[in-house]
Each structure stands twice: as structure tokens, then as C-alpha cells.
């Protein structure tokens, strides 16, 4: 359950300090914001 919290925080959550992008987008792991329904990266 804890891993779902981190996935949501890193891939789904927009952060004001990153100008609306997610931490995963900031480091180049993902190119788009995801919701909890996504199945592939």
C-alpha cells in the first residue's frame, strides 16, 4: 500500500515548486502526468 502512495506522488501529483509537473517528469522518467488508471509508461 505504501508503494501506491509513492507512485501517486511521483507520477500523478503536480507540484507547485516544479511549475505544475510531477517529480518523475522533472527527472525525465515520464513525459506526461498519469492518473491511477494508467497501465504502461
Backbone as JSON, one array per atom type, in Angstrom:
{
  "sequence": "XXXXXXXXXXXXXXXXXXXXXXXXXXXXXXXXXXXXXXXXX",
  "N": [[0.82, -1.19, 0.0], [1.96, 1.2, 0.69], [3.68, 1.63, -1.43], [1.95, 2.39, -3.49], [1.27, 4.93, -2.67], [3.7, 6.31, -3.07], [4.02, 6.0, -5.84], [1.81, 7.45, -6.74], [2.48, 10.0, -5.76], [4.86, 10.57, -7.17], [4.33, 10.21, -9.92], [1.73, 11.07, -10.49], [1.03, 13.38, -9.13], [0.88, 16.9, -9.27], [3.27, 19.4, -8.71], [3.79, 22.48, -7.15], [6.31, 23.69, -6.85], [7.68, 22.63, -8.93], [6.65, 23.79, -11.12], [4.1, 22.83, -11.93], [4.59, 20.28, -12.91], [5.23, 16.74, -12.45], [7.37, 15.0, -10.09], [8.57, 12.82, -11.41], [8.43, 13.64, -14.07], [10.13, 15.82, -13.94], [12.69, 14.72, -13.64], [12.91, 13.32, -15.97], [11.86, 10.75, -16.3], [9.24, 10.27, -16.98], [6.97, 11.5, -19.47], [4.5, 12.61, -19.29], [1.73, 13.57, -17.17], [0.17, 11.18, -15.12], [-2.75, 9.23, -14.29], [-4.25, 7.13, -11.8], [-5.14, 5.06, -13.34], [-3.48, 4.31, -15.43], [-1.57, 1.98, -17.41], [0.78, 1.47, -18.77], [4.07, 2.79, -19.28]],
  "CA": [[0.0, 0.0, 0.0], [2.86, 2.35, 0.74], [4.23, 1.85, -2.77], [0.97, 3.14, -4.27], [1.39, 6.32, -2.25], [4.87, 6.88, -3.73], [3.72, 6.08, -7.28], [0.91, 8.59, -6.94], [3.22, 11.23, -5.5], [5.91, 10.81, -8.15], [3.87, 10.18, -11.29], [0.39, 11.63, -10.68], [0.84, 14.64, -8.44], [1.51, 18.13, -9.75], [3.93, 20.12, -7.63], [3.97, 23.91, -7.45], [7.73, 24.03, -6.94], [8.17, 22.14, -10.23], [5.84, 24.5, -12.12], [2.97, 22.03, -12.38], [4.94, 18.94, -13.37], [5.45, 15.76, -11.4], [8.8, 14.72, -9.9], [9.03, 11.91, -12.46], [8.63, 14.45, -15.27], [11.27, 16.71, -13.72], [13.95, 13.99, -13.85], [12.9, 12.72, -17.3], [11.38, 9.36, -16.3], [7.92, 10.27, -17.61], [6.73, 12.69, -20.28], [3.13, 13.1, -19.07], [1.1, 13.25, -15.89], [-0.66, 9.98, -15.2], [-3.69, 9.01, -13.21], [-4.07, 5.79, -11.26], [-5.67, 4.08, -14.29], [-2.51, 4.01, -16.49], [-1.02, 0.64, -17.34], [2.13, 1.4, -19.36], [4.81, 4.07, -19.19]],
  "C": [[0.86, 1.25, 0.0], [3.44, 2.66, -0.64], [3.25, 2.61, -3.66], [1.0, 4.62, -3.92], [2.56, 6.99, -2.97], [4.67, 6.98, -5.24], [2.83, 7.28, -7.55], [1.66, 9.9, -6.76], [4.23, 11.57, -6.59], [5.41, 10.89, -9.58], [2.55, 10.91, -11.52], [0.24, 13.04, -10.1], [1.57, 15.81, -9.08], [2.08, 18.88, -8.56], [4.16, 21.56, -8.04], [5.42, 24.29, -7.61], [8.35, 23.56, -8.25], [7.35, 22.71, -11.37], [4.77, 23.61, -12.75], [3.32, 20.65, -12.91], [5.15, 18.02, -12.18], [6.96, 15.56, -11.21], [9.36, 13.78, -10.97], [9.26, 12.65, -13.77], [9.86, 15.32, -15.13], [12.6, 16.0, -13.96], [13.98, 13.25, -15.18], [12.45, 11.27, -17.36], [10.05, 9.25, -17.04], [7.74, 11.57, -18.39], [5.35, 13.29, -20.06], [2.69, 12.78, -17.65], [0.19, 12.05, -16.08], [-1.71, 10.03, -14.11], [-3.52, 7.56, -12.76], [-4.61, 4.7, -12.18], [-4.64, 3.68, -15.36], [-1.87, 2.65, -16.28], [0.38, 0.53, -17.93], [2.77, 2.79, -19.29], [5.31, 4.46, -20.54]]
}
